[in-house]
Amino acid sequence: MIQVLLFARLRDELGTGTVNLEIPSPARVRDVRAALCQQFPQHRALLAEGKALVAINQNLTNDEQASVSERDEVALFPPMTGG
Amino acid sequence: MTVDNWQDRIQVQTADFSVDEEYQRLCCDNAADGAVVFFVGRVRDRNQGDQVSLLELEHYPGMTEKALQGIVDDARSRWQLGRVSVVHRVGPMNIEEQIVFVGVSSPHRGNAFEAAEYIMDYLKSRAPFWKKERILDTNGELREERWVDARDSDSAALERWE
């Protein structure tokens, strides 16, 4: 199982700040994204690459092949709007 | 959470900050730096033609401080800098309130100007903050609450540093 944290609009739209994905660990980022799309098919557009950014252990990654396990802190969120 | 090492001040807080105090921190017992540049971001009353009544800032606790420290470290690797302060507020803020302070000291002004702008540019789209705004209709009544979309111009601003 892999736990995913959600922030901002993504959390509001999906209606939860934490999703537990029943997928084998370790998995690739793209598997996490696919599993989320399967669980929330109405929000596929928001979960697409570029629309939902990914952080592994609080570091941003662009690598859809990056490996994540149940021990990692995985987060998805919209593009950031600070300042 | 506060990260205070010998020269960097990274602070994420709900409370307002004092520009005077932040400026003093950059200058106090600091005879080496002849230049101090700082920027203050404030809540505007309009966005995309609509009247804004309130801005709410969300962040990713833990990652935010790490990301800000990373941006400051990158700035230090590019320019000779003295002290660096980044204070970013989260939570609800009314129009005209201060959102963010970025201050840099350096022996000479060129480095300080560039580094302050660099840190602001990266902070806008590389640190995990998200803005939600409350929009009023023409009668001053609440029309909607909406998440602010990232701007292409903010990503474009990073290109000149790459």
Interface residues (C-beta under 8 A of the other chain):
Chain A: L5 F7 A8 R9 D12 A55 Q58 N59 L60 A75 F77 P78 P79 M80 T81 G82 G83
Chain B: G41 L57 E58 Y60 G62 M63 K66 A67 H88 I99 V100 M120 L123 K124 S125 R126 A127 P128 F129 W130 K131 K132 W147 V148 D149 A150 D154
